[in-house]
Amino acid sequence: MAIWRIETCKAEAGHPSNTSIYSQIREGLWTKPVRIGQRSVGWPDYEVRALCAARIAGKTDEQIRELVKRMHADRAELLAVA
């Protein structure tokens, strides 16, 4: 598992700017970042890939919101086990 910084996420998903990713976070269409340092964040690579795959598969925004909720729940579960 890798944690990708925003530049890699933008390149993978085809986003033109940081703002486009953060707008999708506010809309529930992208996962929230994880803290990887005092002033840096990133996203697990498998989450970015799953979101891109959902878009390619033609999932609706509502289906993607559900996917994002599941991924956040999975993160919480991982923290509970650790």
The first five atom37 places (N, CA, C, CB, O) and aatype in JSON, in Angstrom:
{
  "aatype": [12, 0, 9, 17, 1, 9, 6, 16, 4, 11, 0, 6, 0, 7, 8, 14, 15, 2, 16, 15, 9, 18, 15, 5, 9, 1, 6, 7, 10, 17, 16, 11, 14, 19, 1, 9, 7, 5, 1, 15, 19, 7, 17, 14, 3, 18, 6, 19, 1, 0, 10, 4, 0, 0, 1, 9, 0, 7, 11, 16, 3, 6, 5, 9, 1, 6, 10, 19, 11, 1, 12, 8, 0, 3, 1, 0, 6, 10, 10, 0, 19, 0],
  "atom_mask": [
    [1, 1, 1, 1, 1],
    [1, 1, 1, 1, 1],
    [1, 1, 1, 1, 1],
    [1, 1, 1, 1, 1],
    [1, 1, 1, 1, 1],
    [1, 1, 1, 1, 1],
    [1, 1, 1, 1, 1],
    [1, 1, 1, 1, 1],
    [1, 1, 1, 1, 1],
    [1, 1, 1, 1, 1],
    [1, 1, 1, 1, 1],
    [1, 1, 1, 1, 1],
    [1, 1, 1, 1, 1],
    [1, 1, 1, 0, 1],
    [1, 1, 1, 1, 1],
    [1, 1, 1, 1, 1],
    [1, 1, 1, 1, 1],
    [1, 1, 1, 1, 1],
    [1, 1, 1, 1, 1],
    [1, 1, 1, 1, 1],
    [1, 1, 1, 1, 1],
    [1, 1, 1, 1, 1],
    [1, 1, 1, 1, 1],
    [1, 1, 1, 1, 1],
    [1, 1, 1, 1, 1],
    [1, 1, 1, 1, 1],
    [1, 1, 1, 1, 1],
    [1, 1, 1, 0, 1],
    [1, 1, 1, 1, 1],
    [1, 1, 1, 1, 1],
    [1, 1, 1, 1, 1],
    [1, 1, 1, 1, 1],
    [1, 1, 1, 1, 1],
    [1, 1, 1, 1, 1],
    [1, 1, 1, 1, 1],
    [1, 1, 1, 1, 1],
    [1, 1, 1, 0, 1],
    [1, 1, 1, 1, 1],
    [1, 1, 1, 1, 1],
    [1, 1, 1, 1, 1],
    [1, 1, 1, 1, 1],
    [1, 1, 1, 0, 1],
    [1, 1, 1, 1, 1],
    [1, 1, 1, 1, 1],
    [1, 1, 1, 1, 1],
    [1, 1, 1, 1, 1],
    [1, 1, 1, 1, 1],
    [1, 1, 1, 1, 1],
    [1, 1, 1, 1, 1],
    [1, 1, 1, 1, 1],
    [1, 1, 1, 1, 1],
    [1, 1, 1, 1, 1],
    [1, 1, 1, 1, 1],
    [1, 1, 1, 1, 1],
    [1, 1, 1, 1, 1],
    [1, 1, 1, 1, 1],
    [1, 1, 1, 1, 1],
    [1, 1, 1, 0, 1],
    [1, 1, 1, 1, 1],
    [1, 1, 1, 1, 1],
    [1, 1, 1, 1, 1],
    [1, 1, 1, 1, 1],
    [1, 1, 1, 1, 1],
    [1, 1, 1, 1, 1],
    [1, 1, 1, 1, 1],
    [1, 1, 1, 1, 1],
    [1, 1, 1, 1, 1],
    [1, 1, 1, 1, 1],
    [1, 1, 1, 1, 1],
    [1, 1, 1, 1, 1],
    [1, 1, 1, 1, 1],
    [1, 1, 1, 1, 1],
    [1, 1, 1, 1, 1],
    [1, 1, 1, 1, 1],
    [1, 1, 1, 1, 1],
    [1, 1, 1, 1, 1],
    [1, 1, 1, 1, 1],
    [1, 1, 1, 1, 1],
    [1, 1, 1, 1, 1],
    [1, 1, 1, 1, 1],
    [1, 1, 1, 1, 1],
    [1, 1, 1, 1, 1]
  ],
  "atom_positions": [
    [[0.85, -1.18, 0.0], [0.0, 0.0, 0.0], [0.89, 1.23, 0.0], [-0.97, 0.0, 1.22], [1.91, 1.27, 0.69]],
    [[0.5, 2.21, -0.77], [1.22, 3.47, -0.83], [0.26, 4.61, -0.52], [1.88, 3.67, -2.22], [-0.95, 4.49, -0.69]],
    [[0.82, 5.71, -0.06], [0.03, 6.91, 0.14], [0.51, 7.92, -0.89], [0.17, 7.48, 1.61], [1.69, 8.27, -0.94]],
    [[-0.43, 8.37, -1.7], [-0.12, 9.3, -2.78], [-0.41, 10.73, -2.34], [-0.92, 8.96, -4.05], [-1.43, 11.01, -1.72]],
    [[0.5, 11.62, -2.69], [0.29, 13.04, -2.48], [-0.65, 13.55, -3.57], [1.65, 13.83, -2.49], [-0.96, 12.82, -4.51]],
    [[-1.09, 14.77, -3.43], [-2.14, 15.29, -4.31], [-1.72, 15.33, -5.78], [-2.53, 16.67, -3.86], [-2.56, 15.12, -6.66]],
    [[-0.47, 15.6, -6.06], [-0.03, 15.66, -7.47], [-0.23, 14.31, -8.16], [1.45, 16.08, -7.55], [-0.66, 14.26, -9.31]],
    [[0.09, 13.23, -7.46], [-0.09, 11.89, -8.03], [-1.58, 11.58, -8.19], [0.58, 10.83, -7.14], [-1.98, 10.99, -9.2]],
    [[-2.38, 11.97, -7.21], [-3.83, 11.75, -7.31], [-4.42, 12.49, -8.5], [-4.53, 12.19, -6.01], [-5.25, 11.95, -9.23]],
    [[-4.0, 13.74, -8.68], [-4.5, 14.52, -9.82], [-4.13, 13.86, -11.13], [-3.94, 15.96, -9.78], [-4.95, 13.77, -12.04]],
    [[-2.91, 13.39, -11.23], [-2.46, 12.74, -12.48], [-3.22, 11.45, -12.73], [-0.94, 12.46, -12.42], [-3.62, 11.17, -13.86]],
    [[-3.43, 10.67, -11.69], [-4.13, 9.39, -11.83], [-5.58, 9.58, -12.22], [-4.04, 8.6, -10.54], [-6.11, 8.85, -13.06]],
    [[-6.24, 10.57, -11.61], [-7.68, 10.76, -11.82], [-8.0, 11.78, -12.91], [-8.33, 11.19, -10.53], [-9.15, 11.91, -13.31]],
    [[-7.0, 12.5, -13.39], [-7.23, 13.48, -14.44], [-7.78, 14.8, -13.95], [0.0, 0.0, 0.0], [-8.35, 15.56, -14.73]],
    [[-7.6, 15.09, -12.67], [-8.06, 16.37, -12.14], [-7.09, 17.48, -12.54], [-8.2, 16.31, -10.59], [-5.88, 17.29, -12.48]],
    [[-7.62, 18.63, -12.93], [-6.74, 19.72, -13.36], [-6.12, 20.52, -12.23], [-7.52, 20.65, -14.24], [-5.1, 21.19, -12.42]],
    [[-6.72, 20.47, -11.04], [-6.23, 21.32, -9.95], [-6.49, 20.68, -8.59], [-6.88, 22.7, -10.01], [-7.29, 19.75, -8.47]],
    [[-5.81, 21.2, -7.58], [-6.07, 20.77, -6.2], [-7.5, 21.1, -5.81], [-5.08, 21.44, -5.23], [-8.16, 20.33, -5.11]],
    [[-7.97, 22.24, -6.27], [-9.32, 22.69, -5.94], [-10.37, 21.67, -6.4], [-9.6, 24.04, -6.58], [-11.37, 21.47, -5.71]],
    [[-10.16, 21.05, -7.54], [-11.15, 20.1, -8.03], [-11.26, 18.88, -7.11], [-10.79, 19.64, -9.45], [-12.35, 18.36, -6.91]],
    [[-10.14, 18.44, -6.54], [-10.2, 17.32, -5.6], [-10.89, 17.75, -4.32], [-8.77, 16.78, -5.3], [-11.76, 17.04, -3.82]],
    [[-10.5, 18.91, -3.78], [-11.12, 19.36, -2.54], [-12.61, 19.67, -2.71], [-10.39, 20.59, -2.01], [-13.38, 19.51, -1.76]],
    [[-13.01, 20.1, -3.87], [-14.44, 20.3, -4.15], [-15.17, 18.95, -4.12], [-14.65, 20.99, -5.53], [-16.27, 18.84, -3.58]],
    [[-14.54, 17.94, -4.7], [-15.17, 16.61, -4.68], [-15.24, 16.06, -3.26], [-14.4, 15.64, -5.58], [-16.2, 15.37, -2.92]],
    [[-14.25, 16.36, -2.43], [-14.31, 15.93, -1.03], [-15.53, 16.56, -0.37], [-13.0, 16.33, -0.26], [-16.3, 15.87, 0.31]],
    [[-15.72, 17.86, -0.56], [-16.88, 18.55, 0.03], [-18.2, 17.97, -0.46], [-16.83, 20.05, -0.28], [-19.19, 17.95, 0.27]],
    [[-18.22, 17.49, -1.72], [-19.44, 16.92, -2.29], [-19.6, 15.44, -1.94], [-19.43, 17.08, -3.79], [-20.6, 14.83, -2.31]],
    [[-18.64, 14.87, -1.23], [-18.72, 13.46, -0.85], [-18.32, 12.51, -1.97], [0.0, 0.0, 0.0], [-18.63, 11.32, -1.9]],
    [[-17.64, 13.02, -3.0], [-17.28, 12.21, -4.16], [-15.81, 11.79, -4.16], [-17.6, 12.96, -5.42], [-15.34, 11.19, -5.13]],
    [[-15.08, 12.1, -3.1], [-13.67, 11.76, -2.98], [-13.39, 11.58, -1.5], [-12.73, 12.86, -3.63], [-13.98, 12.27, -0.67]],
    [[-12.5, 10.68, -1.15], [-12.21, 10.44, 0.26], [-11.4, 11.58, 0.86], [-11.46, 9.12, 0.43], [-10.69, 12.3, 0.16]],
    [[-11.53, 11.73, 2.17], [-10.76, 12.75, 2.88], [-9.3, 12.28, 2.94], [-11.34, 13.0, 4.31], [-9.02, 11.08, 2.97]],
    [[-8.38, 13.22, 2.97], [-6.98, 12.83, 3.03], [-6.6, 12.29, 4.41], [-6.08, 14.02, 2.68], [-7.29, 12.53, 5.4]],
    [[-5.49, 11.56, 4.44], [-4.94, 11.09, 5.7], [-3.67, 11.9, 5.99], [-4.63, 9.53, 5.65], [-2.94, 12.27, 5.07]],
    [[-3.45, 12.16, 7.24], [-2.28, 12.95, 7.62], [-1.05, 12.05, 7.54], [-2.45, 13.55, 9.05], [-1.04, 10.94, 8.08]],
    [[-0.01, 12.55, 6.86], [1.24, 11.78, 6.76], [2.41, 12.55, 7.36], [1.53, 11.43, 5.3], [3.55, 12.07, 7.34]],
    [[2.15, 13.71, 7.86], [3.15, 14.54, 8.5], [2.47, 15.72, 9.14], [0.0, 0.0, 0.0], [1.25, 15.87, 9.07]],
    [[3.27, 16.55, 9.78], [2.7, 17.7, 10.47], [1.98, 18.65, 9.51], [3.77, 18.44, 11.23], [0.97, 19.25, 9.86]],
    [[2.53, 18.78, 8.29], [1.92, 19.7, 7.32], [1.67, 19.03, 5.97], [2.81, 20.91, 7.12], [1.64, 19.71, 4.94]],
    [[1.48, 17.73, 5.97], [1.26, 17.05, 4.69], [0.19, 15.97, 4.81], [2.57, 16.44, 4.17], [0.03, 15.34, 5.86]],
    [[-0.51, 15.78, 3.72], [-1.56, 14.77, 3.65], [-1.42, 13.99, 2.35], [-2.97, 15.42, 3.75], [-0.7, 14.38, 1.44]],
    [[-2.12, 12.87, 2.3], [-2.13, 12.06, 1.09], [-3.33, 11.14, 1.1], [0.0, 0.0, 0.0], [-4.16, 11.2, 2.02]],
    [[-3.44, 10.31, 0.09], [-4.55, 9.38, -0.05], [-4.02, 7.99, -0.32], [-5.51, 9.82, -1.19], [-3.07, 7.83, -1.09]],
    [[-4.59, 6.96, 0.3], [-4.18, 5.59, -0.01], [-4.39, 5.31, -1.5], [-4.97, 4.56, 0.86], [-5.44, 5.62, -2.05]],
    [[-3.4, 4.72, -2.12], [-3.47, 4.48, -3.56], [-4.66, 3.64, -3.96], [-2.21, 3.81, -4.03], [-5.27, 3.88, -5.0]],
    [[-5.02, 2.65, -3.12], [-6.14, 1.78, -3.48], [-7.47, 2.53, -3.47], [-6.21, 0.61, -2.53], [-8.39, 2.16, -4.2]],
    [[-7.59, 3.58, -2.64], [-8.82, 4.39, -2.65], [-8.92, 5.2, -3.94], [-8.87, 5.32, -1.43], [-9.99, 5.28, -4.55]],
    [[-7.81, 5.8, -4.35], [-7.81, 6.59, -5.59], [-8.14, 5.68, -6.77], [-6.43, 7.28, -5.8], [-8.93, 6.05, -7.64]],
    [[-7.54, 4.51, -6.8], [-7.8, 3.57, -7.9], [-9.26, 3.12, -7.9], [-6.88, 2.35, -7.79], [-9.87, 2.99, -8.97]],
    [[-9.83, 2.89, -6.72], [-11.23, 2.46, -6.64], [-12.17, 3.57, -7.13], [-11.58, 2.07, -5.18], [-13.15, 3.29, -7.82]],
    [[-11.87, 4.81, -6.77], [-12.7, 5.92, -7.23], [-12.61, 6.08, -8.74], [-12.28, 7.22, -6.55], [-13.62, 6.33, -9.41]],
    [[-11.41, 5.95, -9.29], [-11.25, 6.04, -10.75], [-11.99, 4.9, -11.44], [-9.74, 6.02, -11.14], [-12.64, 5.11, -12.46]],
    [[-11.9, 3.69, -10.89], [-12.59, 2.53, -11.47], [-14.1, 2.73, -11.45], [-12.21, 1.24, -10.72], [-14.79, 2.36, -12.4]],
    [[-14.61, 3.32, -10.37], [-16.05, 3.58, -10.28], [-16.49, 4.57, -11.36], [-16.42, 4.12, -8.88], [-17.54, 4.39, -11.97]],
    [[-15.7, 5.6, -11.58], [-16.02, 6.57, -12.63], [-16.0, 5.91, -14.01], [-15.03, 7.76, -12.6], [-16.9, 6.11, -14.82]],
    [[-14.96, 5.11, -14.25], [-14.84, 4.43, -15.54], [-16.02, 3.48, -15.75], [-13.5, 3.64, -15.61], [-16.51, 3.34, -16.87]],
    [[-16.47, 2.84, -14.68], [-17.59, 1.9, -14.77], [-18.93, 2.6, -14.94], [-17.63, 1.03, -13.53], [-19.96, 1.95, -15.15]],
    [[-18.93, 3.92, -14.87], [-20.17, 4.67, -15.08], [-21.06, 4.77, -13.86], [0.0, 0.0, 0.0], [-22.26, 4.99, -13.98]],
    [[-20.48, 4.62, -12.68], [-21.27, 4.72, -11.45], [-21.81, 6.15, -11.31], [-20.43, 4.34, -10.21], [-21.17, 7.11, -11.73]],
    [[-22.98, 6.26, -10.72], [-23.58, 7.56, -10.49], [-22.89, 8.25, -9.31], [-25.11, 7.42, -10.22], [-22.16, 7.62, -8.54]],
    [[-23.13, 9.54, -9.18], [-22.57, 10.28, -8.05], [-23.03, 9.67, -6.73], [-22.95, 11.76, -8.12], [-22.26, 9.58, -5.78]],
    [[-24.28, 9.27, -6.67], [-24.8, 8.68, -5.43], [-24.08, 7.35, -5.11], [-26.32, 8.44, -5.53], [-23.76, 7.09, -3.95]],
    [[-23.84, 6.54, -6.11], [-23.11, 5.29, -5.9], [-21.67, 5.57, -5.45], [-23.11, 4.45, -7.19], [-21.13, 4.84, -4.62]],
    [[-21.07, 6.61, -5.99], [-19.71, 6.95, -5.59], [-19.71, 7.49, -4.15], [-19.11, 7.99, -6.55], [-18.78, 7.22, -3.4]],
    [[-20.73, 8.24, -3.78], [-20.83, 8.7, -2.38], [-20.91, 7.52, -1.43], [-22.06, 9.62, -2.2], [-20.3, 7.54, -0.36]],
    [[-21.65, 6.5, -1.8], [-21.74, 5.3, -0.97], [-20.38, 4.61, -0.88], [-22.8, 4.33, -1.53], [-20.0, 4.12, 0.18]],
    [[-19.66, 4.56, -1.99], [-18.32, 3.98, -2.0], [-17.4, 4.75, -1.07], [-17.74, 3.96, -3.44], [-16.64, 4.15, -0.31]],
    [[-17.45, 6.07, -1.11], [-16.63, 6.9, -0.24], [-16.97, 6.63, 1.22], [-16.82, 8.4, -0.58], [-16.08, 6.51, 2.06]],
    [[-18.26, 6.53, 1.54], [-18.68, 6.23, 2.92], [-18.12, 4.89, 3.37], [-20.21, 6.22, 3.04], [-17.65, 4.76, 4.5]],
    [[-18.17, 3.88, 2.49], [-17.62, 2.56, 2.84], [-16.12, 2.62, 3.07], [-17.93, 1.54, 1.73], [-15.6, 2.0, 3.99]],
    [[-15.43, 3.38, 2.24], [-13.98, 3.49, 2.42], [-13.63, 4.19, 3.72], [-13.35, 4.24, 1.24], [-12.67, 3.8, 4.39]],
    [[-14.38, 5.21, 4.1], [-14.15, 5.88, 5.38], [-14.45, 4.93, 6.54], [-15.0, 7.16, 5.5], [-13.74, 4.94, 7.54]],
    [[-15.5, 4.13, 6.41], [-15.82, 3.15, 7.45], [-14.71, 2.1, 7.56], [-17.17, 2.46, 7.14], [-14.35, 1.68, 8.67]],
    [[-14.17, 1.69, 6.42], [-13.05, 0.73, 6.44], [-11.83, 1.31, 7.16], [-12.68, 0.32, 4.99], [-11.15, 0.61, 7.9]],
    [[-11.57, 2.58, 6.94], [-10.46, 3.24, 7.65], [-10.67, 3.2, 9.14], [-10.3, 4.69, 7.18], [-9.75, 2.89, 9.91]],
    [[-11.89, 3.53, 9.57], [-12.21, 3.53, 10.99], [-12.04, 2.14, 11.58], [-13.63, 4.03, 11.22], [-11.56, 1.99, 12.7]],
    [[-12.43, 1.13, 10.83], [-12.28, -0.25, 11.28], [-10.8, -0.61, 11.43], [-12.96, -1.21, 10.31], [-10.42, -1.28, 12.4]],
    [[-9.98, -0.19, 10.49], [-8.53, -0.44, 10.58], [-7.93, 0.2, 11.82], [-7.82, 0.07, 9.32], [-7.08, -0.39, 12.48]],
    [[-8.37, 1.41, 12.14], [-7.87, 2.1, 13.33], [-8.3, 1.37, 14.6], [-8.36, 3.55, 13.36], [-7.54, 1.32, 15.57]],
    [[-9.49, 0.82, 14.61], [-9.99, 0.12, 15.79], [-9.18, -1.15, 16.06], [-11.47, -0.23, 15.61], [-8.99, -1.53, 17.21]],
    [[-8.72, -1.79, 15.01], [-7.94, -3.02, 15.14], [-6.51, -2.72, 15.56], [-7.95, -3.82, 13.83], [-5.9, -3.5, 16.29]],
    [[-5.97, -1.58, 15.12], [-4.57, -1.25, 15.38], [-4.28, -0.89, 16.79], [-4.14, -0.15, 14.52], [-3.14, -0.59, 17.13]]
  ]
}
